[in-house]
Amino acid sequence: MELLLFIVAIGALLCVFGLLRQINRLKQDYEARSQTMSKRLSEAEGAGNADRRAFNALMEACGTAVLAIDKNGVIAMANSNAAKFNETSASELVGKPLIRVTLSADIEQLVRSAIEGGEMRSRTVRFRGPEGRFLRVTARPLTNDGVHEGTLIVAQDVTTLRRLQIVRQDFVANVSHELRTPLASIRAMAETLQDGRGMEERISRSFLETIISEVDRLTRIANDLLTLSEAESRPSAKAGFDFSKLTESVITRFQGPAKRAGITIRANIEPEITVIAAQDQMEQVLVNLIDNAIKYNSIDGSVDVGLRGSPGSIHLTVSDTGVGIAQEHLPRIFERFYRVDRARSRQSGGTGLGLSIVKHIVEAHDGSITANSDFNRGSTFKIDLPTGSADIKERVDAANQNTV
């Protein structure tokens, strides 16, 4: 009996030991699986964080405003570009209704149209603010199994593009107007001459003179348009030359017309100022500025031309004592065909392109031009232009010696 009990006890102990080993193996297996699962979760979390960082970086670098709104029209996500439009932070936008942030019925209507149509919709809207900003807004509804869950809104600032379109439209309209007027005059007088049998020679001669004058005007417009086109689109061939001598030469050329108009030209030019630039274009700049200073001056007035150099740049000023320019016109005087006094400009033979040509030539040479004026007291145009590389003087001298 005791032996039997001993055997049973031994068997029980063996069962217990086996059970403990089994439990230990299960524990080890569980710990191994837990570690593997924890590692995978950690890797997934890291990948998720990396994806989230990549997504956030993409949203910040895309250059457009991005908003995600929920089905109730509340902003759930916004990037920094969207915040800039509202002069706030992205976190400040989250949780606010879209209409409260944009204050735009057009954007609200666009979102509603996209949701009702179930497809992406886009339109250009004028955004709030005194500067008149234009945005190209796209709204895309987000659905899950046909159930609307929110809307993704992407907005791009197209203000510059819109203004360029307006400038292009105005340019085409202005060109058409400038060409139509002399062409109509030429046609009317040509038809009168054609039908005017027995017309007095004095009258016919006057009509022919007007026709020639209008043709000359059309020629000036065509030449200025070609000059402006070259200044805007074709790189200029630059070389070293003496800007002081060029300025003196242009002033000498205008001394006769200035004297006939009762205008005195005074010059204050530093000698031997050399630059690397397109000489023919720089001559065009001087001609246009000095010509304008004479045309829009007053009798017994004066024109002052100044030229001085500083390390790496030159400074040209052309001042007159003429009618001046009202302050409200100054921001637009470099626009093509813009005239402060249209009647006087036509009378003097101006095309409305002279200052536009000057501006484009100067900017093509990495320079800048500014205008200051007092109405009825005169105007001053100032040009700052880089001279070019440090060894310009040596190259100009060498070129002059080779020419000799």
Secondary structure as a PSIPRED ss2 file (coil, helix, strand):
# PSIPRED VFORMAT (PSIPRED V4.0)

   1 M C   1.000  0.000  0.000
   2 E H   0.000  1.000  0.000
   3 L H   0.000  1.000  0.000
   4 L H   0.000  1.000  0.000
   5 L H   0.000  1.000  0.000
   6 F H   0.000  1.000  0.000
   7 I H   0.000  1.000  0.000
   8 V H   0.000  1.000  0.000
   9 A H   0.000  1.000  0.000
  10 I H   0.000  1.000  0.000
  11 G H   0.000  1.000  0.000
  12 A H   0.000  1.000  0.000
  13 L H   0.000  1.000  0.000
  14 L H   0.000  1.000  0.000
  15 C H   0.000  1.000  0.000
  16 V H   0.000  1.000  0.000
  17 F H   0.000  1.000  0.000
  18 G H   0.000  1.000  0.000
  19 L H   0.000  1.000  0.000
  20 L H   0.000  1.000  0.000
  21 R H   0.000  1.000  0.000
  22 Q H   0.000  1.000  0.000
  23 I H   0.000  1.000  0.000
  24 N H   0.000  1.000  0.000
  25 R H   0.000  1.000  0.000
  26 L H   0.000  1.000  0.000
  27 K H   0.000  1.000  0.000
  28 Q H   0.000  1.000  0.000
  29 D H   0.000  1.000  0.000
  30 Y H   0.000  1.000  0.000
  31 E H   0.000  1.000  0.000
  32 A H   0.000  1.000  0.000
  33 R H   0.000  1.000  0.000
  34 S H   0.000  1.000  0.000
  35 Q H   0.000  1.000  0.000
  36 T H   0.000  1.000  0.000
  37 M H   0.000  1.000  0.000
  38 S H   0.000  1.000  0.000
  39 K H   0.000  1.000  0.000
  40 R H   0.000  1.000  0.000
  41 L H   0.000  1.000  0.000
  42 S H   0.000  1.000  0.000
  43 E H   0.000  1.000  0.000
  44 A H   0.000  1.000  0.000
  45 E H   0.000  1.000  0.000
  46 G H   0.000  1.000  0.000
  47 A H   0.000  1.000  0.000
  48 G H   0.000  1.000  0.000
  49 N H   0.000  1.000  0.000
  50 A H   0.000  1.000  0.000
  51 D H   0.000  1.000  0.000
  52 R H   0.000  1.000  0.000
  53 R H   0.000  1.000  0.000
  54 A H   0.000  1.000  0.000
  55 F H   0.000  1.000  0.000
  56 N H   0.000  1.000  0.000
  57 A H   0.000  1.000  0.000
  58 L H   0.000  1.000  0.000
  59 M H   0.000  1.000  0.000
  60 E H   0.000  1.000  0.000
  61 A H   0.000  1.000  0.000
  62 C C   1.000  0.000  0.000
  63 G C   1.000  0.000  0.000
  64 T C   1.000  0.000  0.000
  65 A E   0.000  0.000  1.000
  66 V E   0.000  0.000  1.000
  67 L E   0.000  0.000  1.000
  68 A E   0.000  0.000  1.000
  69 I E   0.000  0.000  1.000
  70 D E   0.000  0.000  1.000
  71 K C   1.000  0.000  0.000
  72 N C   1.000  0.000  0.000
  73 G C   1.000  0.000  0.000
  74 V E   0.000  0.000  1.000
  75 I E   0.000  0.000  1.000
  76 A E   0.000  0.000  1.000
  77 M E   0.000  0.000  1.000
  78 A E   0.000  0.000  1.000
  79 N C   1.000  0.000  0.000
  80 S H   0.000  1.000  0.000
  81 N H   0.000  1.000  0.000
  82 A H   0.000  1.000  0.000
  83 A H   0.000  1.000  0.000
  84 K H   0.000  1.000  0.000
  85 F H   0.000  1.000  0.000
  86 N C   1.000  0.000  0.000
  87 E C   1.000  0.000  0.000
  88 T C   1.000  0.000  0.000
  89 S C   1.000  0.000  0.000
  90 A H   0.000  1.000  0.000
  91 S H   0.000  1.000  0.000
  92 E H   0.000  1.000  0.000
  93 L H   0.000  1.000  0.000
  94 V C   1.000  0.000  0.000
  95 G C   1.000  0.000  0.000
  96 K C   1.000  0.000  0.000
  97 P E   0.000  0.000  1.000
  98 L H   0.000  1.000  0.000
  99 I H   0.000  1.000  0.000
 100 R H   0.000  1.000  0.000
 101 V H   0.000  1.000  0.000
 102 T H   0.000  1.000  0.000
 103 L C   1.000  0.000  0.000
 104 S C   1.000  0.000  0.000
 105 A H   0.000  1.000  0.000
 106 D H   0.000  1.000  0.000
 107 I H   0.000  1.000  0.000
 108 E H   0.000  1.000  0.000
 109 Q H   0.000  1.000  0.000
 110 L H   0.000  1.000  0.000
 111 V H   0.000  1.000  0.000
 112 R H   0.000  1.000  0.000
 113 S H   0.000  1.000  0.000
 114 A H   0.000  1.000  0.000
 115 I H   0.000  1.000  0.000
 116 E H   0.000  1.000  0.000
 117 G H   0.000  1.000  0.000
 118 G C   1.000  0.000  0.000
 119 E C   1.000  0.000  0.000
 120 M C   1.000  0.000  0.000
 121 R E   0.000  0.000  1.000
 122 S E   0.000  0.000  1.000
 123 R E   0.000  0.000  1.000
 124 T E   0.000  0.000  1.000
 125 V E   0.000  0.000  1.000
 126 R E   0.000  0.000  1.000
 127 F C   1.000  0.000  0.000
 128 R C   1.000  0.000  0.000
 129 G C   1.000  0.000  0.000
 130 P C   1.000  0.000  0.000
 131 E C   1.000  0.000  0.000
 132 G C   1.000  0.000  0.000
 133 R C   1.000  0.000  0.000
 134 F E   0.000  0.000  1.000
 135 L E   0.000  0.000  1.000
 136 R E   0.000  0.000  1.000
 137 V E   0.000  0.000  1.000
 138 T E   0.000  0.000  1.000
 139 A E   0.000  0.000  1.000
 140 R E   0.000  0.000  1.000
 141 P E   0.000  0.000  1.000
 142 L E   0.000  0.000  1.000
 143 T E   0.000  0.000  1.000
 144 N E   0.000  0.000  1.000
 145 D C   1.000  0.000  0.000
 146 G C   1.000  0.000  0.000
 147 V E   0.000  0.000  1.000
 148 H E   0.000  0.000  1.000
 149 E E   0.000  0.000  1.000
 150 G E   0.000  0.000  1.000
 151 T E   0.000  0.000  1.000
 152 L E   0.000  0.000  1.000
 153 I E   0.000  0.000  1.000
 154 V E   0.000  0.000  1.000
 155 A E   0.000  0.000  1.000
 156 Q E   0.000  0.000  1.000
 157 D E   0.000  0.000  1.000
 158 V C   1.000  0.000  0.000
 159 T H   0.000  1.000  0.000
 160 T H   0.000  1.000  0.000
 161 L H   0.000  1.000  0.000
 162 R H   0.000  1.000  0.000
 163 R H   0.000  1.000  0.000
 164 L H   0.000  1.000  0.000
 165 Q H   0.000  1.000  0.000
 166 I H   0.000  1.000  0.000
 167 V H   0.000  1.000  0.000
 168 R H   0.000  1.000  0.000
 169 Q H   0.000  1.000  0.000
 170 D H   0.000  1.000  0.000
 171 F H   0.000  1.000  0.000
 172 V H   0.000  1.000  0.000
 173 A H   0.000  1.000  0.000
 174 N H   0.000  1.000  0.000
 175 V H   0.000  1.000  0.000
 176 S H   0.000  1.000  0.000
 177 H H   0.000  1.000  0.000
 178 E H   0.000  1.000  0.000
 179 L H   0.000  1.000  0.000
 180 R H   0.000  1.000  0.000
 181 T H   0.000  1.000  0.000
 182 P H   0.000  1.000  0.000
 183 L H   0.000  1.000  0.000
 184 A H   0.000  1.000  0.000
 185 S H   0.000  1.000  0.000
 186 I H   0.000  1.000  0.000
 187 R H   0.000  1.000  0.000
 188 A H   0.000  1.000  0.000
 189 M H   0.000  1.000  0.000
 190 A H   0.000  1.000  0.000
 191 E H   0.000  1.000  0.000
 192 T H   0.000  1.000  0.000
 193 L H   0.000  1.000  0.000
 194 Q H   0.000  1.000  0.000
 195 D H   0.000  1.000  0.000
 196 G C   1.000  0.000  0.000
 197 R C   1.000  0.000  0.000
 198 G C   1.000  0.000  0.000
 199 M C   1.000  0.000  0.000
 200 E C   1.000  0.000  0.000
 201 E H   0.000  1.000  0.000
 202 R H   0.000  1.000  0.000
 203 I H   0.000  1.000  0.000
 204 S H   0.000  1.000  0.000
 205 R H   0.000  1.000  0.000
 206 S H   0.000  1.000  0.000
 207 F H   0.000  1.000  0.000
 208 L H   0.000  1.000  0.000
 209 E H   0.000  1.000  0.000
 210 T H   0.000  1.000  0.000
 211 I H   0.000  1.000  0.000
 212 I H   0.000  1.000  0.000
 213 S H   0.000  1.000  0.000
 214 E H   0.000  1.000  0.000
 215 V H   0.000  1.000  0.000
 216 D H   0.000  1.000  0.000
 217 R H   0.000  1.000  0.000
 218 L H   0.000  1.000  0.000
 219 T H   0.000  1.000  0.000
 220 R H   0.000  1.000  0.000
 221 I H   0.000  1.000  0.000
 222 A H   0.000  1.000  0.000
 223 N H   0.000  1.000  0.000
 224 D H   0.000  1.000  0.000
 225 L H   0.000  1.000  0.000
 226 L H   0.000  1.000  0.000
 227 T H   0.000  1.000  0.000
 228 L H   0.000  1.000  0.000
 229 S H   0.000  1.000  0.000
 230 E H   0.000  1.000  0.000
 231 A H   0.000  1.000  0.000
 232 E H   0.000  1.000  0.000
 233 S H   0.000  1.000  0.000
 234 R C   1.000  0.000  0.000
 235 P C   1.000  0.000  0.000
 236 S C   1.000  0.000  0.000
 237 A C   1.000  0.000  0.000
 238 K C   1.000  0.000  0.000
 239 A E   0.000  0.000  1.000
 240 G E   0.000  0.000  1.000
 241 F E   0.000  0.000  1.000
 242 D E   0.000  0.000  1.000
 243 F H   0.000  1.000  0.000
 244 S H   0.000  1.000  0.000
 245 K H   0.000  1.000  0.000
 246 L H   0.000  1.000  0.000
 247 T H   0.000  1.000  0.000
 248 E H   0.000  1.000  0.000
 249 S H   0.000  1.000  0.000
 250 V H   0.000  1.000  0.000
 251 I H   0.000  1.000  0.000
 252 T H   0.000  1.000  0.000
 253 R H   0.000  1.000  0.000
 254 F H   0.000  1.000  0.000
 255 Q H   0.000  1.000  0.000
 256 G H   0.000  1.000  0.000
 257 P H   0.000  1.000  0.000
 258 A H   0.000  1.000  0.000
 259 K H   0.000  1.000  0.000
 260 R H   0.000  1.000  0.000
 261 A C   1.000  0.000  0.000
 262 G C   1.000  0.000  0.000
 263 I C   1.000  0.000  0.000
 264 T E   0.000  0.000  1.000
 265 I E   0.000  0.000  1.000
 266 R E   0.000  0.000  1.000
 267 A E   0.000  0.000  1.000
 268 N E   0.000  0.000  1.000
 269 I E   0.000  0.000  1.000
 270 E C   1.000  0.000  0.000
 271 P C   1.000  0.000  0.000
 272 E C   1.000  0.000  0.000
 273 I C   1.000  0.000  0.000
 274 T E   0.000  0.000  1.000
 275 V E   0.000  0.000  1.000
 276 I E   0.000  0.000  1.000
 277 A E   0.000  0.000  1.000
 278 A C   1.000  0.000  0.000
 279 Q H   0.000  1.000  0.000
 280 D H   0.000  1.000  0.000
 281 Q H   0.000  1.000  0.000
 282 M H   0.000  1.000  0.000
 283 E H   0.000  1.000  0.000
 284 Q H   0.000  1.000  0.000
 285 V H   0.000  1.000  0.000
 286 L H   0.000  1.000  0.000
 287 V H   0.000  1.000  0.000
 288 N H   0.000  1.000  0.000
 289 L H   0.000  1.000  0.000
 290 I H   0.000  1.000  0.000
 291 D H   0.000  1.000  0.000
 292 N H   0.000  1.000  0.000
 293 A H   0.000  1.000  0.000
 294 I H   0.000  1.000  0.000
 295 K H   0.000  1.000  0.000
 296 Y C   1.000  0.000  0.000
 297 N C   1.000  0.000  0.000
 298 S C   1.000  0.000  0.000
 299 I C   1.000  0.000  0.000
 300 D C   1.000  0.000  0.000
 301 G C   1.000  0.000  0.000
 302 S E   0.000  0.000  1.000
 303 V E   0.000  0.000  1.000
 304 D E   0.000  0.000  1.000
 305 V E   0.000  0.000  1.000
 306 G E   0.000  0.000  1.000
 307 L E   0.000  0.000  1.000
 308 R E   0.000  0.000  1.000
 309 G E   0.000  0.000  1.000
 310 S E   0.000  0.000  1.000
 311 P C   1.000  0.000  0.000
 312 G C   1.000  0.000  0.000
 313 S E   0.000  0.000  1.000
 314 I E   0.000  0.000  1.000
 315 H E   0.000  0.000  1.000
 316 L E   0.000  0.000  1.000
 317 T E   0.000  0.000  1.000
 318 V E   0.000  0.000  1.000
 319 S E   0.000  0.000  1.000
 320 D E   0.000  0.000  1.000
 321 T C   1.000  0.000  0.000
 322 G C   1.000  0.000  0.000
 323 V C   1.000  0.000  0.000
 324 G C   1.000  0.000  0.000
 325 I C   1.000  0.000  0.000
 326 A C   1.000  0.000  0.000
 327 Q C   1.000  0.000  0.000
 328 E C   1.000  0.000  0.000
 329 H C   1.000  0.000  0.000
 330 L H   0.000  1.000  0.000
 331 P H   0.000  1.000  0.000
 332 R H   0.000  1.000  0.000
 333 I C   1.000  0.000  0.000
 334 F C   1.000  0.000  0.000
 335 E C   1.000  0.000  0.000
 336 R C   1.000  0.000  0.000
 337 F C   1.000  0.000  0.000
 338 Y C   1.000  0.000  0.000
 339 R C   1.000  0.000  0.000
 340 V C   1.000  0.000  0.000
 341 D C   1.000  0.000  0.000
 342 R H   0.000  1.000  0.000
 343 A H   0.000  1.000  0.000
 344 R H   0.000  1.000  0.000
 345 S H   0.000  1.000  0.000
 346 R H   0.000  1.000  0.000
 347 Q H   0.000  1.000  0.000
 348 S H   0.000  1.000  0.000
 349 G C   1.000  0.000  0.000
 350 G C   1.000  0.000  0.000
 351 T C   1.000  0.000  0.000
 352 G C   1.000  0.000  0.000
 353 L C   1.000  0.000  0.000
 354 G H   0.000  1.000  0.000
 355 L H   0.000  1.000  0.000
 356 S H   0.000  1.000  0.000
 357 I H   0.000  1.000  0.000
 358 V H   0.000  1.000  0.000
 359 K H   0.000  1.000  0.000
 360 H H   0.000  1.000  0.000
 361 I H   0.000  1.000  0.000
 362 V H   0.000  1.000  0.000
 363 E H   0.000  1.000  0.000
 364 A H   0.000  1.000  0.000
 365 H C   1.000  0.000  0.000
 366 D C   1.000  0.000  0.000
 367 G C   1.000  0.000  0.000
 368 S E   0.000  0.000  1.000
 369 I E   0.000  0.000  1.000
 370 T E   0.000  0.000  1.000
 371 A E   0.000  0.000  1.000
 372 N E   0.000  0.000  1.000
 373 S E   0.000  0.000  1.000
 374 D E   0.000  0.000  1.000
 375 F C   1.000  0.000  0.000
 376 N C   1.000  0.000  0.000
 377 R C   1.000  0.000  0.000
 378 G E   0.000  0.000  1.000
 379 S E   0.000  0.000  1.000
 380 T E   0.000  0.000  1.000
 381 F E   0.000  0.000  1.000
 382 K E   0.000  0.000  1.000
 383 I E   0.000  0.000  1.000
 384 D E   0.000  0.000  1.000
 385 L E   0.000  0.000  1.000
 386 P E   0.000  0.000  1.000
 387 T C   1.000  0.000  0.000
 388 G C   1.000  0.000  0.000
 389 S C   1.000  0.000  0.000
 390 A C   1.000  0.000  0.000
 391 D C   1.000  0.000  0.000
 392 I H   0.000  1.000  0.000
 393 K H   0.000  1.000  0.000
 394 E H   0.000  1.000  0.000
 395 R H   0.000  1.000  0.000
 396 V H   0.000  1.000  0.000
 397 D H   0.000  1.000  0.000
 398 A H   0.000  1.000  0.000
 399 A H   0.000  1.000  0.000
 400 N H   0.000  1.000  0.000
 401 Q H   0.000  1.000  0.000
 402 N H   0.000  1.000  0.000
 403 T H   0.000  1.000  0.000
 404 V C   1.000  0.000  0.000
